[in-house]
Amino acid sequence: AYAAAAVFYEQRAAPDQLRQVVHTILLSPQFRTLWGEKIKRPFEYVVSLLRAANADFAPGDSFFWMYERMGQPLFQWQPPNGFPDRKEDWSSTMPLLGRWRMCNWLIDNWRYGGEGANKDDLRINLLPQMPAGVKTPEAIVDYWAQRILGRSLPPTERAAIVQFMAYGRNPSHDLPAEDIAERLRFMVGLIFMAPAFQWR
């Protein structure tokens, strides 16, 4: 913090003052050692999941009921300091269980409802979002990891999710279309529940 403040003051007349400050922060030892020190709060988790899955989002009572069970009900933190920002406050058993339940509900049960012809359709429809040529368990997991995380999954997380998608088959061989359709949303759900998706 001191180094960034010093650059901010020393370069106050420079046209690229803020660029230099950000450069100082990003190259600092403190910044490099912070990875894994914070995880997404429930709100960040849900929003990033909905965006990554290209969900047809429409808030409703059932959504808010599921969301509030995650432990961060909107606008209900009484002290003026805001919801906690440390990973310890969001990484214990109950908050993580709430995330997994929310993820499963969104992936498998969140439907349009109502009276229309699409009332039974899922609001998160993943299969049409995947390129047709992606057919092996390894390629499917890698495609969705890149799309959701912007990077590869860590090897141990990737291996477990590939194994789930392969379901006893060779992970480098094409899966039948019906197997992909049956397991894809649950496989994507595993990425959303993986540690790699929790970090921020």
C-alpha positions as CSV (number, residue, x, y, z in Angstrom):
1,A,0.0,0.0,0.0
2,Y,2.9,2.4,0.8
3,A,4.6,1.8,-2.5
4,A,1.4,2.5,-4.5
5,A,0.7,5.6,-2.4
6,A,4.3,6.8,-3.0
7,V,3.9,6.3,-6.8
8,F,0.5,8.0,-6.8
9,Y,2.0,11.1,-5.1
10,E,5.4,11.2,-7.0
11,Q,3.7,10.8,-10.4
12,R,0.8,13.2,-9.6
13,A,1.6,15.3,-12.7
14,A,2.2,12.4,-15.1
15,P,-0.5,11.8,-17.7
16,D,-0.2,8.0,-17.0
17,Q,-0.3,8.3,-13.2
18,L,-2.9,5.7,-12.6
19,R,-1.3,3.3,-15.0
20,Q,1.9,3.5,-13.0
21,V,0.0,3.0,-9.7
22,V,-1.8,-0.1,-11.1
23,H,1.5,-1.4,-12.5
24,T,3.1,-1.0,-9.0
25,I,0.3,-2.8,-7.3
26,L,0.2,-5.7,-9.8
27,L,4.0,-6.3,-9.6
28,S,4.1,-6.1,-5.8
29,P,5.0,-9.2,-3.7
30,Q,1.8,-8.6,-1.7
31,F,-0.4,-8.9,-4.8
32,R,1.4,-12.1,-6.0
33,T,0.9,-13.9,-2.7
34,L,-2.8,-13.1,-2.3
35,W,-4.2,-15.8,-4.6
36,G,-6.5,-18.2,-2.7
37,E,-7.0,-15.7,0.2
38,K,-10.5,-14.8,-0.9
39,I,-13.5,-16.7,-2.3
40,K,-16.6,-15.3,-3.9
41,R,-19.4,-14.2,-1.6
42,P,-22.7,-15.9,-2.3
43,F,-23.9,-13.0,-4.5
44,E,-20.7,-13.0,-6.6
45,Y,-21.0,-16.8,-6.9
46,V,-24.5,-16.8,-8.2
47,V,-24.0,-13.9,-10.6
48,S,-20.8,-15.4,-12.0
49,L,-22.6,-18.8,-12.4
50,L,-25.6,-17.2,-14.2
51,R,-23.3,-15.3,-16.5
52,A,-21.0,-18.2,-17.3
53,A,-24.0,-20.5,-18.0
54,N,-25.7,-17.8,-20.2
55,A,-28.8,-18.3,-18.0
56,D,-32.2,-16.8,-19.0
57,F,-32.4,-15.1,-15.6
58,A,-35.7,-14.0,-14.2
59,P,-35.9,-13.4,-10.4
60,G,-38.8,-15.0,-8.6
61,D,-39.8,-16.2,-5.1
62,S,-38.2,-19.7,-5.6
63,F,-34.9,-18.2,-6.7
64,F,-34.7,-15.7,-3.8
65,W,-35.7,-18.5,-1.4
66,M,-32.8,-20.6,-2.6
67,Y,-30.5,-17.7,-2.7
68,E,-31.1,-16.5,0.8
69,R,-30.2,-20.0,2.1
70,M,-26.7,-19.3,1.0
71,G,-26.2,-16.8,3.9
72,Q,-26.0,-13.4,2.1
73,P,-29.6,-12.2,1.9
74,L,-29.7,-9.0,-0.1
75,F,-29.5,-5.7,1.8
76,Q,-30.0,-7.4,5.2
77,W,-26.6,-6.9,6.8
78,Q,-27.3,-4.6,9.8
79,P,-23.8,-3.2,10.7
80,P,-22.5,-0.4,8.4
81,N,-19.4,-2.4,7.4
82,G,-21.1,-4.7,4.9
83,F,-21.0,-8.5,4.6
84,P,-17.7,-10.1,5.6
85,D,-15.0,-10.3,2.9
86,R,-12.7,-13.0,4.3
87,K,-12.7,-16.6,2.9
88,E,-13.2,-18.0,6.4
89,D,-16.6,-16.5,6.6
90,W,-17.8,-18.2,3.4
91,S,-15.8,-21.5,3.3
92,S,-17.2,-23.4,6.2
93,T,-19.6,-26.4,5.8
94,M,-22.9,-24.6,5.7
95,P,-22.1,-21.8,3.2
96,L,-20.5,-24.3,0.8
97,L,-23.4,-26.7,1.2
98,G,-25.7,-23.7,0.3
99,R,-23.7,-23.1,-2.8
100,W,-23.9,-26.7,-3.9
101,R,-27.6,-26.8,-3.4
102,M,-28.1,-23.5,-5.3
103,C,-25.9,-24.8,-8.1
104,N,-27.8,-28.1,-8.4
105,W,-31.2,-26.3,-8.3
106,L,-30.1,-23.8,-11.0
107,I,-28.6,-26.6,-13.2
108,D,-31.3,-29.2,-12.8
109,N,-34.6,-27.7,-11.6
110,W,-34.8,-24.0,-12.6
111,R,-37.5,-23.9,-15.2
112,Y,-39.6,-21.2,-16.8
113,G,-42.8,-22.3,-15.1
114,G,-46.1,-20.6,-15.6
115,E,-48.6,-21.6,-18.2
116,G,-46.6,-21.2,-21.5
117,A,-45.4,-23.9,-23.8
118,N,-41.9,-23.6,-22.5
119,K,-42.9,-23.9,-18.8
120,D,-41.0,-27.2,-18.4
121,D,-37.8,-26.0,-20.2
122,L,-34.7,-25.3,-18.2
123,R,-33.5,-21.7,-17.9
124,I,-29.9,-22.9,-18.2
125,N,-29.7,-24.8,-21.5
126,L,-26.1,-25.9,-22.0
127,L,-26.1,-28.3,-24.8
128,P,-26.8,-25.8,-27.6
129,Q,-24.0,-23.6,-26.3
130,M,-21.3,-26.2,-27.0
131,P,-19.6,-26.6,-30.4
132,A,-20.8,-29.8,-32.2
133,G,-17.3,-31.1,-32.7
134,V,-16.6,-31.3,-28.9
135,K,-17.4,-34.9,-28.1
136,T,-14.8,-36.5,-25.9
137,P,-15.0,-36.2,-22.1
138,E,-11.6,-34.5,-22.0
139,A,-12.5,-32.0,-24.8
140,I,-15.9,-31.3,-23.2
141,V,-14.4,-30.6,-19.7
142,D,-11.6,-28.5,-21.2
143,Y,-14.1,-26.5,-23.3
144,W,-16.3,-25.6,-20.4
145,A,-13.4,-25.0,-18.0
146,Q,-12.0,-22.4,-20.5
147,R,-15.4,-20.9,-21.0
148,I,-16.3,-20.7,-17.3
149,L,-12.8,-20.0,-15.8
150,G,-10.9,-18.5,-18.7
151,R,-8.1,-21.1,-17.9
152,S,-7.6,-24.8,-17.4
153,L,-8.8,-26.6,-14.3
154,P,-6.1,-27.7,-11.9
155,P,-5.1,-31.3,-12.7
156,T,-6.7,-33.0,-9.7
157,E,-10.0,-31.1,-10.2
158,R,-9.9,-31.8,-14.0
159,A,-9.2,-35.5,-13.5
160,A,-12.2,-36.0,-11.3
161,I,-14.6,-34.1,-13.6
162,V,-13.3,-35.9,-16.7
163,Q,-13.8,-39.2,-14.9
164,F,-17.4,-38.2,-14.1
165,M,-18.1,-37.2,-17.7
166,A,-16.5,-40.4,-19.1
167,Y,-18.5,-42.6,-16.8
168,G,-16.2,-45.6,-17.3
169,R,-15.4,-44.9,-21.0
170,N,-12.1,-43.9,-22.5
171,P,-11.9,-40.1,-21.8
172,S,-10.2,-39.5,-25.2
173,H,-12.9,-41.2,-27.2
174,D,-16.2,-39.6,-28.4
175,L,-19.2,-40.0,-26.3
176,P,-22.6,-40.9,-27.7
177,A,-24.8,-37.9,-28.1
178,E,-27.3,-39.2,-25.6
179,D,-24.6,-39.6,-22.9
180,I,-23.5,-36.0,-23.5
181,A,-27.0,-34.7,-23.3
182,E,-27.7,-36.7,-20.1
183,R,-24.5,-35.7,-18.2
184,L,-23.5,-32.3,-19.5
185,R,-25.4,-30.1,-17.1
186,F,-24.2,-32.1,-14.1
187,M,-20.6,-32.0,-15.4
188,V,-20.8,-28.2,-15.8
189,G,-22.3,-28.1,-12.3
190,L,-19.2,-29.8,-11.0
191,I,-17.0,-27.1,-12.4
192,F,-19.3,-24.5,-10.7
193,M,-18.8,-26.4,-7.5
194,A,-15.0,-26.9,-7.9
195,P,-12.6,-24.9,-5.8
196,A,-11.3,-23.2,-9.0
197,F,-14.6,-21.5,-9.5
198,Q,-14.8,-20.3,-5.9
199,W,-11.6,-18.2,-5.8
200,R,-11.6,-14.5,-6.5
